[in-house]
Amino acid sequence: MAVVDKAMSVRCCVAGGGPAGVMLGLLLARQGIEVAVLEKHADFLRDFRGDTIHPSTLQVMHELGMLDDLLKLPHDKAETMAMQVGGDLIHLADLRHLPTRCKFVALMPQWDFLDFLVGQARRYPSFHLLMKTAATGLIFDGSRIAGVSAQGPEGPIEIRADLTVAADGRHSTLRPSAGLEVTVLGAPMDVLWMRLSRKPEDPPQILGKIATGRMMVMLNRTTYWQCAYLIPKGHVDRVHAAGLDAFRADLTRLVPWLGDRPAELKDWDQVKLLTVAVDRLERWHRPGLLCIGDAAHAMSPVGGVGINLAIQDAVATANILGPVLQHGRPSDDDLDRVQRRRMWPTKMTQAMQIQVQNRLVNRVLSGGGGGRAPLIFRLFNHLPILRRIPARLIGMGFRPEHVRIR
């Protein structure tokens, strides 16, 4: 690696230190490829991010020989998922039959997961993590993208690379700089995230709660519930205008056994807004640049699969482009191989999410449904084998990736 003043050169520059970016950096460094990962924040400590590590990702960690160490970190396990619609408790998914090493979802703070990946990646001298460094634009060499300009803690820096990967999320800076167009698929809801304390007698599993006009998903974190309360798209100002007392009362009406626990919310700072977007690029690349993860396809929170899909993108990218980067620059055809590999699972996952959004979420938030579960869901209680279908879709997804280069 050449570093001169405020410039550096690597084989691959990854913009974005989220799960996709850090995982890709780790996988490429394992292959001896000089890689720089840029993270604009000083640390990974941001709450109410996706804290679910699904069996497909745990399988990747097993294939890397890192699973046992990962699971030494504090985490919770979810083997089953349920949904309560009115008075009906539906046992929706049972992950204990999945053909994977781990037959559960691990619930772990994302900052712990990212810190773990970084710790593993730093064992390789070809891995470089630049914290407090934000990609601000692209460097062009004719029509080819030759790296990024960035703002680091000591000022501007140029990072030149044979391949630049935009893993900088749904609000990607690099994506519009490359002129890549986004197809917006839409979402009828936004999400309010919050924590409420948990008691030992509370239900043990991941729980969805639906009543007329209201919907919430509750993730069991042993001592607290991580709650995602769904509201109609763009209605956060209305919720705030109604007041915190009204919001707390809504939570109690939706989940009566919470009792007075919504009173733990003392101000709106404890309730974080996630603006939901579902979109994708039709073209993920330009010469010298590839988009992965949310920069290529923003996912709905339905199923909580977005982070795991992004990690699958990183595994496919390392499998396909790693051997190429060891010897030179990936061609546009090489980059297109990654897109072709990952576009089908992206489209299938988004199609499934949009069906749930349109047929369930939109209907409930519009004031319909919620009185009783539809017959198809009630069948899950009588035919347990049906629970394996959502378990596989959520736990493994479409076309799970495996680490090819050991």
Secondary structure, 3 states (H helix, E strand, C coil): CEEECCEEEEEEEEECCCHHHHHHHHHHHHCCCCEEEEECCCCCCCCCCCCEECHHHHHHHHHCCCHHHHCCCCCEEECEEEEEEECEEEEEEEHHHCCCCCCCEEECCHHHHHHHHHHHHCCCCCEEEEECCEEEEEEEECCEEEEEEEEECCEEEEEEEEEEEECCCCCCCHHHHCCCCEEECCCCEEEEEEEEECCCCCCCCEEEEEECCEEEEEEECCCEEEEEEEEECCCHHHHHHHCHHHHHHHHHHHCHHHCCHHHHCCCHHHCEEECCCCEEECCCEECCEEECHHHCEECCCHHHCHHHHHHHHHHHHHHHHHHHHCCCCCCHHHHHHHHHHHHHHHHHHHHHHHHHHHHHHHHHHCCCCCCECCHHHHHHHHCHHHHHHHHHHHHCCCCCCCCCCC
